[in-house]
Amino acid sequence: MSFVRTYTKPKVFGVTVLVALVLGALAGRLAKTAELPWLTTALGKIGGTFTSLLQFTVIPLVFTAIVVGITSLRRLGTSRAARLGGKTLLWFALTSLIAVLIGLAIALIFKPGSGVQVTPTEAALKRLSTREGGSWSNLLDTLVPSNLFSAFTEGEVLQVVFIAILVGFAAYALGERATPFVTFTRSAFDLVQKIVGWIVLLAPIGVFGLIGTAFATYGNSFVQPLFSLIATVYGGTLLVLFVVYPVLLRFVGKVSPVTFFSKAWTAIQFAFVSRSSGATLPLSRQTAANLGVDDDYASFAVPLGTTTKMDGCAAVYPAIATVFIANLFGVELGLWQYVAIVAVAVFGALATAGTTGWFTMLTLTLGAVNMPPEVIATGVAVVYAIDPILDMVRTATNVAGQITVPVLVARSEGLLDDEVLNAPSEPPLLTGPREPVAAPRVSPA
């Protein structure tokens, strides 16, 4: 048996990633304690290169996936496609509501930030000062690009999503006349997926560098004072990941949580390592199909969720971080401010599109509860110091939710194939591209 075939077995690959995680932490700890700048630099280069490889695939992935997903719904009929879209958005909002309420409950019970004394570094303040905070006006101002190509070249994910939706619905409306374009876009999507598949195989190397850099950069002077934030964020997101989603899957989707996690674990694990929902998109989409979700609906719902459905980054985390920052600076939050946190989590997910979603969503939430500008700036700079540690579990939760909702909606619409659900399947993108399967005939409803 070849090395590649052995390496890509789920258990072998999973163990390899875990070993890389431990070795990276040890290397980072050594670089920090022994003051080895060359090792810190090397770890940063490894992690940075892996992140760059992931990020350059996000824009073409998002555009092609959304266009292909929208046009794929034609087979299901216009009325069913509209119903699927409405149910998908409704479940996105409902699960975000549950997630933000859990985040608030945990923050109010454990009071992270109370009694903590910490000052942000000058580097963090300077770096964040160049970023534009989240606001409803900024969202509307930046939604429509002034130039079609600048959205792609400048990496404006939200604008790319807007363009992709317009192009997708235009191709849907044109029908057969758009077939050549749809065929080309589908081929481009498959091509990018192939590239991502190769990048996935580098995950152990990437996680070694990313985790090593985190340990080498952030010492106990920052991590220990912020442990209450780390603990509550991990507690809240893991509660959503391992309690809320399994309950919904069992009682609404009629799907065994064990089956779900056995098929979704590769995608969730890669999301934890890569810290990118966009880069995990091909794995998430294939995972949904492996769980029995109709392939055409999965092609629509998962890409949409990748850009707008982020229970970790847009619901649990902003709620906890806002309470943490309020406690840190002695700011009292009232009932209506808690209501504002919930409202922003449910209705503000579009503002999180892109790789800086956590920053946009957190500043949007802090602004909604009328935090003073100096508190927002300093508070965000404080939590920024440990963001890589928090982002891993946030992204894993995001991706799990992006797979869960299509399963729930597919079950309600009779688009979940139990035979596929219960059949063994290879981990997505680890063992080569999946052979296309003829879509089952579904009568329009």
C-alpha positions as CSV (number, residue, x, y, z in Angstrom):
1,M,0.0,0.0,0.0
2,S,1.4,3.4,-1.0
3,F,2.4,6.0,1.4
4,V,-0.3,8.4,0.1
5,R,-3.0,5.8,0.4
6,T,-2.0,5.1,4.0
7,Y,-1.6,8.8,4.9
8,T,-5.0,9.7,3.6
9,K,-6.8,7.1,5.7
10,P,-9.1,9.0,8.2
11,K,-7.5,7.6,11.3
12,V,-3.9,8.0,10.1
13,F,-4.5,11.6,8.9
14,G,-6.3,12.5,12.1
15,V,-3.5,11.1,14.3
16,T,-0.9,12.9,12.1
17,V,-2.7,16.3,12.6
18,L,-2.9,15.7,16.4
19,V,0.8,14.8,16.5
20,A,1.6,18.0,14.5
21,L,-0.5,19.9,17.0
22,V,1.5,18.6,20.0
23,L,4.9,19.0,18.2
24,G,4.0,22.6,17.1
25,A,3.0,23.5,20.7
26,L,6.3,22.1,22.0
27,A,8.3,23.9,19.4
28,G,6.5,27.2,20.1
29,R,7.0,26.8,23.8
30,L,10.7,26.1,23.2
31,A,11.1,29.1,21.0
32,K,9.4,31.3,23.7
33,T,11.3,30.0,26.7
34,A,14.7,29.6,25.1
35,E,14.4,32.8,23.2
36,L,15.1,31.3,19.8
37,P,14.0,34.0,17.3
38,W,15.0,31.9,14.3
39,L,12.6,29.1,15.4
40,T,9.8,31.7,15.9
41,T,10.4,33.0,12.4
42,A,10.5,29.5,10.9
43,L,7.2,28.6,12.5
44,G,5.7,31.8,11.4
45,K,6.8,31.2,7.8
46,I,5.3,27.7,7.8
47,G,2.0,28.8,9.2
48,G,1.9,31.9,7.1
49,T,2.5,30.0,3.9
50,F,-0.2,27.5,4.7
51,T,-2.7,30.3,5.5
52,S,-1.8,32.1,2.2
53,L,-2.4,28.9,0.3
54,L,-5.9,28.6,1.9
55,Q,-6.8,32.3,1.4
56,F,-6.1,32.5,-2.3
57,T,-8.7,29.8,-2.9
58,V,-11.5,31.5,-0.9
59,I,-12.6,34.0,-3.5
60,P,-12.9,31.6,-6.5
61,L,-14.4,29.0,-4.3
62,V,-17.1,31.3,-2.9
63,F,-18.0,32.7,-6.4
64,T,-18.1,29.5,-8.3
65,A,-19.8,27.5,-5.4
66,I,-22.7,30.1,-5.1
67,V,-23.3,30.3,-8.8
68,V,-23.3,26.5,-9.2
69,G,-25.5,26.1,-6.2
70,I,-28.1,28.6,-7.3
71,T,-28.3,27.1,-10.9
72,S,-28.4,23.6,-9.5
73,L,-31.7,24.4,-7.8
74,R,-33.4,24.6,-11.2
75,R,-33.9,20.8,-11.2
76,L,-36.0,21.1,-8.0
77,G,-38.5,23.5,-9.5
78,T,-39.0,27.2,-8.7
79,S,-41.5,26.9,-5.9
80,R,-39.5,24.3,-4.1
81,A,-36.2,26.2,-4.6
82,A,-37.9,29.3,-3.1
83,R,-39.2,27.2,-0.1
84,L,-35.7,25.7,0.4
85,G,-34.1,29.1,0.4
86,G,-36.6,30.5,3.0
87,K,-36.3,27.4,5.3
88,T,-32.5,27.6,5.1
89,L,-32.4,31.3,6.1
90,L,-35.0,30.6,8.8
91,W,-32.8,27.8,10.3
92,F,-29.7,30.0,10.0
93,A,-31.5,32.7,12.1
94,L,-32.9,30.2,14.6
95,T,-29.7,28.4,15.3
96,S,-27.9,31.8,15.6
97,L,-30.5,32.8,18.2
98,I,-29.8,29.7,20.2
99,A,-26.1,30.2,20.0
100,V,-26.1,33.8,21.1
101,L,-28.4,33.0,24.0
102,I,-26.0,30.3,25.1
103,G,-23.1,32.7,24.8
104,L,-24.9,35.3,26.9
105,A,-25.9,32.8,29.5
106,I,-22.4,31.5,30.0
107,A,-21.0,35.1,30.1
108,L,-23.5,36.2,32.7
109,I,-22.9,33.1,34.9
110,F,-19.1,33.0,34.8
111,K,-18.5,36.8,34.4
112,P,-15.3,36.7,32.3
113,G,-13.1,39.7,32.6
114,S,-14.2,40.6,36.2
115,G,-11.1,41.6,38.2
116,V,-8.8,41.2,35.2
117,Q,-6.0,43.8,34.7
118,V,-4.4,43.7,31.3
119,T,-3.1,46.3,28.9
120,P,-3.0,45.7,25.1
121,T,0.3,45.9,23.3
122,E,1.2,48.9,21.1
123,A,1.6,46.6,18.1
124,A,-2.0,45.3,18.5
125,L,-3.4,48.8,18.8
126,K,-1.5,50.0,15.8
127,R,-2.5,47.0,13.7
128,L,-6.2,47.3,14.5
129,S,-6.3,51.0,14.0
130,T,-6.1,50.5,10.2
131,R,-9.1,48.2,10.2
132,E,-12.6,49.7,9.7
133,G,-15.0,48.5,12.4
134,G,-18.4,46.9,11.6
135,S,-21.5,49.1,11.2
136,W,-24.8,48.8,9.3
137,S,-23.9,51.8,7.2
138,N,-20.5,50.3,6.3
139,L,-22.2,47.0,5.4
140,L,-24.6,48.8,2.9
141,D,-21.8,51.0,1.6
142,T,-19.5,48.1,0.8
143,L,-22.1,45.7,-0.4
144,V,-22.2,46.8,-4.0
145,P,-18.8,47.1,-5.7
146,S,-18.0,50.1,-7.8
147,N,-15.9,47.9,-10.1
148,L,-16.7,44.3,-11.0
149,F,-13.1,43.2,-11.0
150,S,-11.9,45.1,-7.9
151,A,-14.1,42.9,-5.7
152,F,-12.1,39.9,-6.8
153,T,-8.7,41.5,-6.9
154,E,-9.1,43.2,-3.5
155,G,-10.5,40.2,-1.8
156,E,-13.9,41.8,-0.8
157,V,-15.7,38.6,0.0
158,L,-19.1,40.2,0.7
159,Q,-19.0,42.0,-2.6
160,V,-18.1,38.7,-4.3
161,V,-21.1,37.0,-2.6
162,F,-23.3,39.8,-3.9
163,I,-22.0,39.4,-7.5
164,A,-22.2,35.6,-7.3
165,I,-25.9,35.8,-6.2
166,L,-26.7,38.2,-9.1
167,V,-24.9,36.1,-11.6
168,G,-26.4,32.9,-10.3
169,F,-30.0,34.1,-10.5
170,A,-29.3,35.6,-13.9
171,A,-28.0,32.2,-15.1
172,Y,-31.0,30.5,-13.4
173,A,-33.4,32.8,-15.3
174,L,-31.7,32.3,-18.6
175,G,-32.0,28.5,-18.3
176,E,-30.6,26.6,-21.3
177,R,-29.0,29.7,-22.8
178,A,-26.7,29.9,-19.8
179,T,-25.6,26.2,-20.0
180,P,-22.1,26.9,-21.5
181,F,-21.4,29.5,-18.7
182,V,-22.7,27.1,-16.0
183,T,-20.7,24.2,-17.3
184,F,-17.6,26.4,-17.3
185,T,-18.3,27.6,-13.8
186,R,-18.9,24.1,-12.5
187,S,-15.5,23.0,-14.1
188,A,-13.8,25.9,-12.4
189,F,-15.3,24.9,-9.1
190,D,-14.1,21.4,-9.5
191,L,-10.7,22.6,-10.4
192,V,-10.4,24.8,-7.3
193,Q,-11.7,21.9,-5.2
194,K,-8.9,19.8,-6.5
195,I,-6.3,22.4,-5.5
196,V,-7.9,22.6,-2.0
197,G,-7.7,18.8,-1.8
198,W,-3.9,19.1,-2.3
199,I,-3.7,21.9,0.4
200,V,-5.7,19.7,2.8
201,L,-3.0,17.1,2.6
202,L,-0.6,19.7,4.0
203,A,-2.7,20.3,7.1
204,P,-0.3,18.6,9.5
205,I,2.6,20.9,8.3
206,G,0.3,23.9,8.5
207,V,-1.0,23.2,12.0
208,F,2.6,22.7,13.2
209,G,3.5,26.2,12.1
210,L,0.2,27.9,13.2
211,I,0.1,26.3,16.7
212,G,3.9,26.8,17.1
213,T,3.6,30.5,16.2
214,A,0.7,31.0,18.7
215,F,2.7,29.4,21.5
216,A,5.9,31.3,20.5
217,T,4.1,34.7,20.3
218,Y,1.8,34.7,23.2
219,G,3.3,34.0,26.6
220,N,1.7,33.5,29.9
221,S,1.7,37.2,30.6
222,F,-1.3,37.5,28.2
223,V,-2.8,34.1,28.2
224,Q,-3.2,33.7,31.9
225,P,-5.1,37.0,32.5
226,L,-7.4,36.2,29.5
227,F,-8.0,32.6,30.5
228,S,-11.5,33.4,31.6
229,L,-12.3,34.6,28.1
230,I,-10.7,31.5,26.5
231,A,-12.6,29.1,28.9
232,T,-16.0,30.7,28.3
233,V,-15.6,30.9,24.5
234,Y,-14.5,27.3,24.3
235,G,-17.3,26.3,26.8
236,G,-20.0,28.1,24.8
237,T,-18.9,27.0,21.3
238,L,-18.4,23.4,22.4
239,L,-21.9,23.4,24.0
240,V,-23.3,24.5,20.7
241,L,-21.2,22.0,18.7
242,F,-21.7,18.9,20.9
243,V,-25.1,19.6,22.5
244,V,-27.3,21.9,20.4
245,Y,-26.4,20.5,17.0
246,P,-26.8,16.8,18.1
247,V,-30.2,17.5,19.7
248,L,-31.4,19.2,16.5
249,L,-30.0,16.4,14.4
250,R,-31.6,13.7,16.5
251,F,-35.0,15.2,17.0
252,V,-35.5,17.4,13.9
253,G,-33.3,15.8,11.3
254,K,-33.8,12.2,12.5
255,V,-30.1,11.7,12.1
256,S,-27.8,10.0,14.5
257,P,-25.2,12.4,16.0
258,V,-22.6,9.6,15.9
259,T,-23.2,9.2,12.1
260,F,-23.1,13.0,11.6
261,F,-19.8,13.4,13.4
262,S,-18.2,10.4,11.9
263,K,-18.7,11.9,8.5
264,A,-18.3,15.5,9.4
265,W,-15.2,15.2,11.6
266,T,-12.6,15.7,8.8
267,A,-14.3,19.0,7.8
268,I,-14.6,20.1,11.4
269,Q,-11.0,19.2,12.1
270,F,-9.7,21.0,9.1
271,A,-11.8,24.1,10.0
272,F,-10.2,24.0,13.5
273,V,-6.7,23.8,11.9
274,S,-7.2,26.2,9.1
275,R,-9.4,28.8,10.9
276,S,-11.2,29.4,7.6
277,S,-14.8,28.4,6.7
278,G,-14.2,29.4,3.1
279,A,-11.2,27.1,2.7
280,T,-13.2,24.3,4.3
281,L,-16.1,24.8,1.9
282,P,-15.3,21.9,-0.5
283,L,-15.1,19.5,2.5
284,S,-18.3,20.9,4.0
285,R,-20.2,20.6,0.8
286,Q,-19.0,17.0,0.2
287,T,-19.8,16.1,3.8
288,A,-23.4,17.3,3.4
289,A,-23.7,15.1,0.3
290,N,-22.1,12.2,2.2
291,L,-24.8,12.7,4.9
292,G,-27.5,12.1,2.2
293,V,-28.4,15.8,1.4
294,D,-29.5,16.2,-2.1
295,D,-26.4,17.2,-4.1
296,D,-28.0,20.2,-5.8
297,Y,-29.4,21.6,-2.5
298,A,-26.1,21.0,-0.8
299,S,-24.4,23.0,-3.6
300,F,-26.6,25.9,-2.7
301,A,-27.0,25.8,1.1
302,V,-23.4,25.0,2.2
303,P,-21.8,27.9,0.2
304,L,-24.5,30.3,1.4
305,G,-23.8,29.1,5.0
306,T,-20.1,29.5,4.5
307,T,-20.5,33.2,4.0
308,T,-23.5,34.0,6.2
309,K,-23.8,31.3,8.9
310,M,-21.2,31.6,11.6
311,D,-22.5,30.6,15.0
312,G,-19.0,30.7,16.5
313,C,-17.8,34.0,15.1
314,A,-21.1,35.8,14.8
315,A,-23.1,34.6,17.8
316,V,-21.3,32.9,20.7
317,Y,-18.1,34.9,20.5
318,P,-19.4,38.5,20.2
319,A,-21.8,37.9,23.1
320,I,-19.1,36.6,25.4
321,A,-16.4,39.0,24.3
322,T,-18.8,42.0,24.7
323,V,-19.6,41.0,28.3
324,F,-15.9,40.3,28.9
325,I,-14.9,43.8,27.6
326,A,-17.7,45.4,29.7
327,N,-16.5,43.6,32.8
328,L,-12.9,44.5,32.0
329,F,-13.7,48.2,32.0
330,G,-16.5,48.2,34.6
331,V,-19.2,49.1,32.1
332,E,-22.7,48.0,33.3
333,L,-24.9,46.5,30.6
334,G,-28.7,46.8,30.8
335,L,-31.6,44.7,29.5
336,W,-31.9,46.5,26.2
337,Q,-28.2,46.2,25.5
338,Y,-28.5,42.4,25.9
339,V,-31.4,42.5,23.5
340,A,-29.2,44.5,21.1
341,I,-26.5,41.8,21.3
342,V,-29.0,39.1,20.4
343,A,-30.5,41.2,17.5
344,V,-27.0,41.8,16.0
345,A,-26.2,38.1,16.2
346,V,-29.4,37.1,14.4
347,F,-29.5,39.8,11.8
348,G,-25.9,40.8,11.4
349,A,-24.4,37.6,10.0
350,L,-24.0,39.1,6.5
351,A,-21.5,41.6,8.0
352,T,-19.2,38.7,8.9
353,A,-18.5,37.6,5.3
354,G,-14.8,37.4,4.8
355,T,-11.7,36.4,6.8
356,T,-12.1,39.2,9.4
357,G,-15.7,38.3,10.3
358,W,-15.0,38.1,14.1
359,F,-13.6,41.7,14.1
360,T,-16.5,43.1,12.1
361,M,-19.1,41.3,14.2
362,L,-17.5,42.2,17.5
363,T,-17.1,45.9,16.7
364,L,-20.6,45.9,15.3
365,T,-21.9,44.4,18.6
366,L,-19.9,46.7,20.8
367,G,-21.2,49.7,18.8
368,A,-24.8,48.4,19.1
369,V,-24.5,48.5,23.0
370,N,-23.1,52.0,22.9
371,M,-19.6,51.2,24.2
372,P,-17.4,54.3,24.3
373,P,-15.0,54.4,21.2
374,E,-11.9,54.2,23.5
375,V,-13.3,51.2,25.2
376,I,-14.0,49.5,21.9
377,A,-10.5,50.2,20.6
378,T,-8.7,49.0,23.7
379,G,-11.0,46.1,24.4
380,V,-10.7,44.7,20.9
381,A,-6.9,45.1,21.1
382,V,-6.9,43.1,24.3
383,V,-8.8,40.1,22.9
384,Y,-6.9,40.3,19.6
385,A,-3.8,39.1,21.4
386,I,-5.3,35.6,21.8
387,D,-7.5,35.6,18.7
388,P,-5.8,32.6,17.0
389,I,-6.5,30.4,20.1
390,L,-10.2,31.4,20.0
391,D,-10.6,31.4,16.2
392,M,-9.9,27.7,15.9
393,V,-12.9,26.6,18.0
394,R,-15.1,29.4,16.6
395,T,-14.4,28.2,13.0
396,A,-15.0,24.5,13.8
397,T,-18.4,25.5,15.3
398,N,-19.2,27.6,12.2
399,V,-18.5,24.7,9.9
400,A,-20.5,22.2,11.9
401,G,-23.5,24.6,11.8
402,Q,-23.0,25.1,8.0
403,I,-23.4,21.3,7.6
404,T,-26.1,20.8,10.2
405,V,-28.7,23.2,8.7
406,P,-28.8,21.7,5.2
407,V,-29.3,18.3,6.9
408,L,-32.3,19.6,8.8
409,V,-33.9,21.4,5.9
410,A,-33.3,18.4,3.5
411,R,-35.1,16.1,6.0
412,S,-38.1,18.4,6.1
413,E,-38.3,18.6,2.3
414,G,-37.8,14.9,1.6
415,L,-34.3,15.5,0.1
416,L,-32.3,13.4,2.6
417,D,-31.3,10.0,1.2
418,D,-31.1,7.6,4.2
419,E,-29.3,5.0,2.2
420,V,-26.5,7.4,1.5
421,L,-26.7,8.7,5.1
422,N,-26.1,5.3,6.5
423,A,-23.6,4.0,3.9
424,P,-19.9,4.3,4.6
425,S,-18.1,7.1,2.8
426,E,-14.6,8.3,2.3
427,P,-13.4,11.5,4.0
428,P,-14.0,14.4,1.7
429,L,-11.0,15.5,-0.6
430,L,-8.6,13.1,1.2
431,T,-8.9,10.2,-1.2
432,G,-9.3,12.0,-4.5
433,P,-12.3,13.6,-6.2
434,R,-15.7,11.9,-5.8
435,E,-17.1,10.4,-9.0
436,P,-20.2,12.2,-10.1
437,V,-23.4,10.5,-9.3
438,A,-26.6,10.8,-11.3
439,A,-29.0,13.0,-9.5
440,P,-32.3,11.3,-8.4
441,R,-35.4,12.5,-10.1
442,V,-37.3,14.9,-7.9
443,S,-40.6,16.2,-9.0
444,P,-41.0,19.9,-8.6
445,A,-43.2,20.9,-5.7
